[in-house]
Amino acid sequence: QTKDHSVPQAMAAAGDIREEDIRFHEDRNRLLRTLGKEGDLRPTILEAPTQIEPGDAFLLCTDGFWEYVFESEMEADLGAAHGPEQWLEKMEDRLMARVGKGHDNYSALGIRIASTKAS
């Protein structure tokens, strides 16, 4: 799980709140950095590369998604899915069962690293 540029994430990094408090924090939608705003872009770049292996999966999603689908459920749905599309469908089913009218919009992109076969 990566770190975002939200107010509660910064508070957790400073030790003011616990990581598990981020999901329901009242300022969870307040961002300190965003894409598309005017001015200098200040991306966070990891110091060391991340090793990616066949079978690894990535989920890029908005707060309107991860607020309702917990990490343990994401992992369970990944294990039961035959590919990224089915993984996303399983998680979306969970989300839709939990949201009410006026729900925030959401976006999600799932990626699974395929194994390479040498010829």
MARBA-3410 file (N, C-alpha, C, O; in Angstrom, 1 decimal):
119
0.8,-1.2,0.0,0.0,0.0,0.0,0.9,1.2,0.0,1.8,1.4,0.8 ~ 0.6,2.1,-0.9,1.4,3.3,-1.0,0.9,4.4,-0.1,-0.2,4.2,0.4 ~ 1.6,5.4,0.0,1.1,6.6,0.8,0.6,7.7,-0.1,1.3,7.9,-1.1 ~ -0.5,8.3,0.2,-1.0,9.3,-0.6,-0.6,10.7,0.0,0.2,10.8,0.9 ~ -1.1,11.8,-0.6,-0.8,13.1,-0.2,-2.0,13.8,0.5,-2.3,14.9,0.2
-2.7,13.0,1.3,-3.8,13.5,2.0,-3.4,14.0,3.4,-2.4,13.7,3.9 ~ -4.3,14.9,4.0,-4.0,15.4,5.3,-3.9,14.3,6.4,-3.0,14.3,7.1 ~ -4.9,13.3,6.4,-4.7,12.2,7.4,-3.5,11.4,7.2,-2.9,10.9,8.2 ~ -3.0,11.2,6.0,-1.8,10.4,5.7,-0.6,11.2,6.3,0.3,10.5,7.0 ~ -0.6,12.5,6.2,0.5,13.3,6.8,0.4,13.2,8.3,1.5,13.2,9.0
-0.8,13.2,8.8,-1.0,13.1,10.3,-0.5,11.8,10.8,0.1,11.7,11.9 ~ -0.8,10.7,10.1,-0.3,9.4,10.5,1.2,9.3,10.4,1.9,8.7,11.3 ~ 1.8,9.9,9.4,3.3,9.9,9.2,3.9,10.7,10.4,5.0,10.3,10.8 ~ 3.2,11.7,10.9,3.8,12.5,12.0,3.5,11.8,13.4,4.0,12.3,14.4 ~ 2.7,10.8,13.4,2.4,10.1,14.6,1.2,10.7,15.3,0.9,10.3,16.5
0.4,11.6,14.7,-0.7,12.2,15.3,-1.9,11.3,15.4,-2.8,11.4,16.3 ~ -2.1,10.4,14.4,-3.2,9.5,14.3,-2.6,8.1,13.9,-1.5,8.1,13.4 ~ -3.4,7.1,14.1,-2.9,5.7,13.6,-3.3,5.5,12.2,-4.2,6.2,11.7 ~ -2.5,4.7,11.5,-2.8,4.4,10.1,-4.3,4.0,9.9,-4.9,4.4,8.9 ~ -4.8,3.1,10.8,-6.2,2.6,10.6,-7.2,3.7,10.8,-8.4,3.5,10.5
-6.8,4.9,11.3,-7.8,6.0,11.4,-7.9,6.8,10.1,-8.8,7.6,10.0 ~ -7.1,6.6,9.2,-7.1,7.3,7.9,-8.5,7.1,7.2,-9.1,8.1,6.7 ~ -8.9,5.9,7.1,-10.1,5.6,6.3,-11.3,6.4,6.6,-12.1,6.8,5.7 ~ -11.5,6.7,7.9,-12.8,7.4,8.3,-12.5,8.8,8.9,-13.4,9.4,9.5 ~ -11.3,9.3,8.7,-10.9,10.6,9.2,-11.8,11.7,8.5,-12.0,11.6,7.3
-12.2,12.7,9.2,-13.0,13.7,8.6,-12.3,14.5,7.5,-13.0,15.1,6.7 ~ -11.0,14.5,7.5,-10.3,15.2,6.4,-9.7,14.3,5.4,-8.7,14.7,4.7 ~ -10.2,13.1,5.2,-9.6,12.1,4.3,-9.6,12.6,2.9,-8.9,12.1,2.1 ~ -10.5,13.5,2.5,-10.6,14.0,1.1,-9.8,15.3,0.9,-9.8,15.8,-0.2 ~ -9.1,15.8,1.9,-8.3,17.0,1.8,-6.9,16.6,1.3,-6.2,15.8,2.0
-6.5,17.1,0.2,-5.2,16.7,-0.4,-4.2,17.8,-0.3,-4.5,19.0,-0.4 ~ -2.9,17.4,-0.1,-1.8,18.4,0.0,-1.1,18.6,-1.3,-0.5,19.6,-1.6 ~ -1.2,17.6,-2.2,-0.7,17.6,-3.5,-1.7,16.9,-4.5,-2.3,16.0,-4.1 ~ -1.8,17.5,-5.7,-2.7,16.9,-6.7,-2.1,17.0,-8.1,-1.2,17.8,-8.3 ~ -2.5,16.1,-9.0,-2.2,16.3,-10.4,-3.2,17.2,-11.0,-4.3,17.3,-10.7
-2.7,18.0,-12.0,-3.6,18.9,-12.7,-3.7,20.3,-12.2,-4.4,21.1,-12.8 ~ -3.1,20.6,-11.0,-3.2,21.9,-10.5,-2.1,22.8,-11.1,-1.1,22.3,-11.6 ~ -2.3,24.1,-11.1,-1.3,25.0,-11.6,-0.1,25.0,-10.7,-0.2,24.8,-9.5 ~ 1.1,25.3,-11.3,2.3,25.4,-10.5,3.2,24.2,-10.7,2.9,23.3,-11.6 ~ 4.2,24.1,-9.9,5.2,23.0,-10.1,4.6,21.7,-9.6,3.9,21.6,-8.5
4.8,20.7,-10.3,4.5,19.3,-9.9,5.6,18.8,-9.0,6.7,18.8,-9.4 ~ 5.2,18.3,-7.9,6.2,17.7,-6.9,5.9,16.3,-6.6,5.3,16.0,-5.6 ~ 6.2,15.4,-7.5,5.9,14.0,-7.3,6.8,13.4,-6.2,7.9,13.9,-6.0 ~ 6.3,12.3,-5.6,7.2,11.6,-4.7,7.8,10.5,-5.5,7.1,9.7,-6.1 ~ 9.1,10.4,-5.4,9.8,9.3,-6.1,10.6,8.5,-5.1,11.3,9.0,-4.3
10.3,7.2,-5.2,11.0,6.3,-4.3,12.5,6.2,-4.5,12.9,6.4,-5.6 ~ 13.2,6.1,-3.4,14.7,6.1,-3.5,15.2,4.8,-4.1,16.2,4.8,-4.8 ~ 14.5,3.7,-3.9,14.9,2.4,-4.4,13.8,1.8,-5.3,12.6,2.0,-5.0 ~ 14.2,1.1,-6.4,13.2,0.5,-7.2,12.4,-0.6,-6.5,12.9,-1.2,-5.6 ~ 11.2,-0.8,-6.9,10.4,-1.8,-6.4,10.4,-3.0,-7.3,10.2,-2.9,-8.5
10.8,-4.2,-6.7,10.9,-5.4,-7.5,9.5,-5.9,-7.9,8.7,-6.1,-7.0 ~ 9.2,-6.1,-9.1,7.9,-6.6,-9.6,8.1,-8.1,-10.1,9.0,-8.3,-10.9 ~ 7.2,-8.9,-9.6,7.3,-10.4,-9.9,6.1,-10.8,-10.6,5.0,-10.2,-10.5 ~ 6.2,-11.9,-11.4,5.0,-12.5,-12.0,3.9,-12.8,-10.9,4.3,-13.4,-9.9 ~ 2.7,-12.5,-11.2,1.7,-12.7,-10.2,1.3,-11.5,-9.3,0.3,-11.5,-8.6
2.2,-10.6,-9.3,2.0,-9.4,-8.5,0.7,-8.6,-9.0,0.5,-8.7,-10.2 ~ 0.0,-7.9,-8.2,-1.1,-7.2,-8.6,-1.1,-5.8,-8.1,-0.5,-5.6,-7.0 ~ -1.7,-4.9,-8.8,-1.7,-3.5,-8.4,-3.1,-3.0,-8.5,-3.8,-3.3,-9.5 ~ -3.5,-2.2,-7.6,-4.9,-1.5,-7.6,-4.6,0.0,-7.4,-4.1,0.4,-6.4 ~ -5.1,0.7,-8.4,-5.0,2.2,-8.3,-6.5,2.6,-8.2,-7.3,2.4,-9.1
-6.8,3.2,-7.0,-8.2,3.6,-6.8,-8.4,4.9,-6.1,-7.5,5.3,-5.4 ~ -9.6,5.5,-6.2,-9.9,6.7,-5.5,-10.5,6.4,-4.1,-10.8,5.2,-3.8 ~ -10.6,7.4,-3.3,-11.1,7.3,-1.9,-12.6,6.8,-2.0,-13.0,6.1,-1.0 ~ -13.3,7.1,-3.0,-14.7,6.6,-3.1,-14.8,5.1,-3.3,-15.9,4.5,-3.2 ~ -13.6,4.5,-3.6,-13.6,3.0,-3.7,-13.0,2.4,-2.4,-13.7,1.6,-1.8
-11.8,2.8,-2.0,-11.1,2.2,-0.9,-11.8,2.4,0.4,-11.6,1.7,1.4 ~ -12.6,3.4,0.5,-13.4,3.7,1.7,-14.3,2.6,2.1,-14.7,2.4,3.2 ~ -14.8,1.9,1.0,-15.8,0.8,1.3,-15.3,-0.6,1.1,-16.0,-1.5,1.4 ~ -14.1,-0.7,0.5,-13.6,-2.1,0.3,-12.3,-2.2,1.1,-11.3,-1.4,0.8 ~ -12.2,-3.0,2.0,-11.1,-3.1,2.9,-10.0,-4.0,2.3,-10.2,-4.8,1.4
-8.8,-3.7,2.7,-7.6,-4.4,2.1,-7.7,-5.9,2.2,-7.3,-6.6,1.2 ~ -8.2,-6.4,3.3,-8.3,-7.9,3.4,-9.3,-8.4,2.4,-9.1,-9.5,1.9 ~ -10.3,-7.7,2.1,-11.3,-8.1,1.0,-10.7,-8.0,-0.4,-10.9,-8.8,-1.2 ~ -9.9,-6.9,-0.6,-9.2,-6.8,-1.9,-8.3,-8.0,-2.1,-8.3,-8.5,-3.2 ~ -7.6,-8.4,-1.1,-6.7,-9.6,-1.2,-7.5,-10.9,-1.5,-7.1,-11.7,-2.3
-8.6,-11.0,-0.7,-9.5,-12.2,-0.9,-10.1,-12.3,-2.3,-10.1,-13.3,-2.9 ~ -10.5,-11.2,-2.8,-11.1,-11.1,-4.1,-10.1,-11.3,-5.2,-10.4,-12.0,-6.2 ~ -8.9,-10.9,-5.0,-7.8,-11.1,-5.9,-7.5,-12.6,-6.0,-7.3,-13.2,-7.1 ~ -7.5,-13.3,-4.9,-7.2,-14.7,-4.8,-8.3,-15.5,-5.5,-8.0,-16.6,-6.0 ~ -9.5,-15.0,-5.5,-10.6,-15.7,-6.1,-10.9,-15.4,-7.6,-11.8,-16.0,-8.2
-10.2,-14.4,-8.1,-10.5,-13.9,-9.4,-9.5,-14.5,-10.4,-8.4,-15.0,-10.1 ~ -10.0,-14.6,-11.7,-9.2,-15.2,-12.8,-8.5,-14.1,-13.6,-7.9,-14.4,-14.6 ~ -8.6,-12.9,-13.2,-7.9,-11.8,-13.9,-8.4,-10.5,-13.3,-9.3,-10.4,-12.4 ~ -7.7,-9.4,-13.7,-8.0,-8.1,-13.2,-9.5,-7.6,-13.3,-10.1,-7.0,-12.4 ~ -10.1,-8.0,-14.4,-11.5,-7.6,-14.7,-12.4,-8.2,-13.6,-13.3,-7.5,-13.1
-12.3,-9.5,-13.4,-13.1,-10.2,-12.4,-12.8,-9.7,-11.0,-13.7,-9.6,-10.2 ~ -11.5,-9.4,-10.7,-11.1,-8.8,-9.4,-11.9,-7.5,-9.2,-12.4,-7.3,-8.1 ~ -11.9,-6.6,-10.2,-12.6,-5.4,-10.0,-14.1,-5.6,-9.9,-14.7,-4.9,-9.1 ~ -14.6,-6.5,-10.6,-16.1,-6.8,-10.5,-16.5,-7.2,-9.1,-17.5,-6.8,-8.5 ~ -15.7,-8.1,-8.5,-15.9,-8.6,-7.2,-15.9,-7.5,-6.1,-16.7,-7.4,-5.2
-14.9,-6.6,-6.3,-14.8,-5.5,-5.3,-15.9,-4.5,-5.5,-16.4,-4.0,-4.6 ~ -16.2,-4.3,-6.8,-17.3,-3.3,-7.0,-18.7,-3.9,-6.4,-19.5,-3.1,-5.9 ~ -18.9,-5.2,-6.5,-20.1,-5.8,-5.9,-20.1,-5.5,-4.4,-21.1,-5.1,-3.8 ~ -18.9,-5.6,-3.7,-18.9,-5.2,-2.3,-19.2,-3.8,-2.1,-20.0,-3.4,-1.2 ~ -18.6,-2.9,-2.9,-18.8,-1.5,-2.7,-20.3,-1.1,-2.9,-20.9,-0.4,-2.1
-20.9,-1.6,-4.0,-22.3,-1.3,-4.2,-23.3,-1.8,-3.2,-24.3,-1.2,-2.9 ~ -22.9,-2.9,-2.5,-23.7,-3.4,-1.4,-23.6,-2.5,-0.2,-24.5,-2.6,0.7 ~ -22.6,-1.7,-0.1,-22.4,-0.9,1.1,-22.8,0.6,1.0,-22.9,1.3,2.0 ~ -22.8,1.1,-0.2,-23.0,2.5,-0.4,-24.5,2.9,-0.4,-25.4,2.1,-0.7 ~ -24.8,4.1,0.0,-26.1,4.7,-0.1,-26.3,5.7,-1.2,-25.3,5.9,-2.0
-27.4,6.3,-1.2,-27.7,7.3,-2.2,-26.7,8.5,-1.9,-26.4,8.8,-0.8 ~ -26.3,9.2,-3.0,-25.4,10.3,-2.8,-24.0,9.9,-2.6,-23.1,10.7,-2.2 ~ -23.7,8.6,-2.9,-22.3,8.1,-2.8,-21.3,8.9,-3.6,-21.7,9.2,-4.8 ~ -20.2,9.1,-3.1,-19.1,9.7,-3.9,-18.8,8.9,-5.1,-19.0,7.7,-5.1 ~ -18.3,9.5,-6.2,-17.9,8.7,-7.3,-16.6,7.9,-7.0,-16.0,8.2,-6.0
-16.3,7.0,-7.8,-15.2,6.2,-7.6,-14.6,5.7,-8.9,-15.2,5.6,-9.9 ~ -13.3,5.4,-8.9,-12.6,4.9,-10.0,-11.6,3.8,-9.5,-11.0,4.0,-8.4 ~ -11.4,2.8,-10.3,-10.4,1.8,-9.9,-9.8,1.2,-11.2,-10.5,1.0,-12.2 ~ -8.5,0.9,-11.1,-7.8,0.2,-12.2,-7.0,-0.9,-11.6,-6.3,-0.7,-10.6 ~ -7.2,-2.1,-12.1,-6.5,-3.3,-11.6,-5.5,-3.8,-12.6,-5.8,-3.9,-13.8
-4.4,-4.2,-12.1,-3.3,-4.7,-13.0,-2.7,-6.0,-12.4,-2.5,-6.0,-11.2 ~ -2.5,-7.0,-13.2,-1.9,-8.3,-12.7,-0.7,-8.5,-13.6,-0.9,-8.5,-14.8 ~ 0.4,-8.8,-13.0,1.6,-9.1,-13.8,1.6,-10.5,-14.2,1.6,-11.4,-13.4 ~ 1.6,-10.7,-15.6,1.6,-12.1,-16.1,3.0,-12.7,-16.0,4.0,-12.0,-16.0 ~ 3.0,-14.0,-16.0,4.3,-14.7,-16.0,4.8,-14.7,-17.4,4.0,-14.8,-18.4
6.1,-14.6,-17.6,6.7,-14.6,-18.9,7.2,-16.0,-19.1,7.7,-16.7,-18.3 ~ 7.0,-16.5,-20.4,7.4,-17.8,-20.7,8.5,-17.7,-21.8,8.3,-17.1,-22.9 ~ 9.6,-18.3,-21.5,10.7,-18.2,-22.5,10.5,-19.3,-23.6,10.0,-20.4,-23.3 ~ 10.8,-19.0,-24.8,10.6,-19.9,-25.9,11.8,-20.8,-26.1,11.9,-21.6,-27.0
END
